[in-house]
């Protein structure tokens, strides 16, 4: 009984070797092997990049959390600053009214 599995395995190994030799002798085998090798290299590169994405996602999550923390107190402080900037905008608007031609036009002597 022990002799039969070895014979079967050796037969399969021999046939596998023959099949590989026949594939190597075909005209497109070189191109096929080249494409397979290039695909393997590209997959390795993609795998390395995907590993780096996890680290980037963690960094982005930390930065988003920090931005959320920093923006929450600044929203309370930003309201008075905006009111002071609108007051600054109102002052030039009143000076433009003074320099308008309404006083010199119809009310002017002449």
C-alpha positions as CSV (number, residue, x, y, z in Angstrom):
1,X,0.0,0.0,0.0
2,X,2.8,2.4,0.8
3,X,4.3,1.9,-2.7
4,X,1.2,3.0,-4.6
5,X,1.0,6.6,-3.2
6,X,4.6,7.1,-4.0
7,X,4.2,5.9,-7.5
8,X,1.2,8.1,-7.9
9,X,3.1,11.1,-6.5
10,X,6.1,10.5,-8.7
11,X,3.8,10.1,-11.8
12,X,2.1,13.5,-10.9
13,X,5.5,15.1,-10.4
14,X,6.8,13.8,-13.7
15,X,3.7,15.0,-15.6
16,X,3.9,18.4,-13.9
17,X,7.5,18.7,-15.0
18,X,6.6,17.7,-18.5
19,X,3.7,20.3,-18.5
20,X,6.1,23.0,-17.4
21,X,8.6,22.1,-20.1
22,X,5.9,22.2,-22.7
23,X,4.7,25.6,-21.5
24,X,8.3,26.9,-21.6
25,X,8.6,25.7,-25.2
26,X,5.5,27.6,-26.4
27,X,6.2,30.9,-28.2
28,X,4.2,33.2,-25.9
29,X,5.5,31.7,-22.7
30,X,8.2,34.3,-22.3
31,X,5.7,37.2,-22.6
32,X,3.4,35.4,-20.2
33,X,6.1,35.0,-17.6
34,X,7.2,38.6,-18.1
35,X,3.6,39.8,-17.5
36,X,3.2,37.6,-14.5
37,X,6.5,39.0,-13.0
38,X,5.5,42.6,-13.7
39,X,2.1,41.9,-12.1
40,X,3.7,40.5,-9.1
41,X,6.0,43.6,-8.7
42,X,3.0,45.9,-9.1
43,X,1.0,44.0,-6.5
44,X,3.9,44.3,-4.1
45,X,4.1,48.0,-4.7
46,X,0.3,48.4,-4.2
47,X,0.5,46.3,-1.0
48,X,3.2,48.6,0.4
49,X,1.1,51.7,-0.4
50,X,-2.0,50.2,1.2
51,X,-0.1,49.6,4.3
52,X,0.9,53.3,4.4
53,X,-2.8,54.4,4.0
54,X,-3.6,53.0,7.4
55,X,-1.0,55.2,9.1
56,X,-2.2,58.2,7.1
57,X,-5.8,57.5,8.1
58,X,-4.8,57.5,11.7
59,X,-2.9,60.8,11.3
60,X,-5.9,62.4,9.6
61,X,-8.3,61.3,12.3
62,X,-6.0,62.8,14.9
63,X,-5.7,66.1,13.0
64,X,-9.5,66.2,12.5
65,X,-10.0,65.8,16.3
66,X,-7.5,68.5,17.0
67,X,-9.2,70.9,14.5
68,X,-12.5,70.2,16.1
69,X,-11.1,70.9,19.6
70,X,-9.5,74.2,18.4
71,X,-12.5,75.3,16.4
72,X,-15.0,74.9,19.2
73,X,-13.5,77.6,21.5
74,X,-12.7,79.9,18.6
75,X,-16.3,79.9,17.5
76,X,-17.2,81.6,20.8
77,X,-14.5,84.2,20.5
78,X,-15.1,84.8,16.8
79,X,-18.5,86.4,17.3
80,X,-17.1,89.6,19.1
81,X,-14.4,89.9,16.5
82,X,-16.9,89.9,13.7
83,X,-18.9,92.6,15.4
84,X,-15.9,94.8,15.7
85,X,-15.1,94.2,12.0
86,X,-18.6,95.2,11.1
87,X,-18.3,98.3,13.1
88,X,-15.2,99.1,11.2
89,X,-17.1,98.6,8.0
90,X,-19.8,101.0,9.0
91,X,-17.4,103.9,9.7
92,X,-16.2,104.2,6.1
93,X,-19.8,103.9,4.9
94,X,-20.7,107.0,6.9
95,X,-17.7,108.9,5.5
96,X,-18.8,108.2,2.0
97,X,-22.2,109.7,2.7
98,X,-20.6,113.0,3.9
99,X,-18.6,113.3,0.7
100,X,-21.6,112.7,-1.4
101,X,-22.8,115.4,-3.8
102,X,-26.2,115.9,-2.3
103,X,-25.3,119.0,-0.3
104,X,-23.4,120.7,-3.0
105,X,-25.9,120.0,-5.8
106,X,-29.4,121.4,-5.3
107,X,-28.7,123.1,-2.0
108,X,-25.8,125.1,-3.2
109,X,-26.2,128.8,-3.9
110,X,-26.3,129.7,-7.3
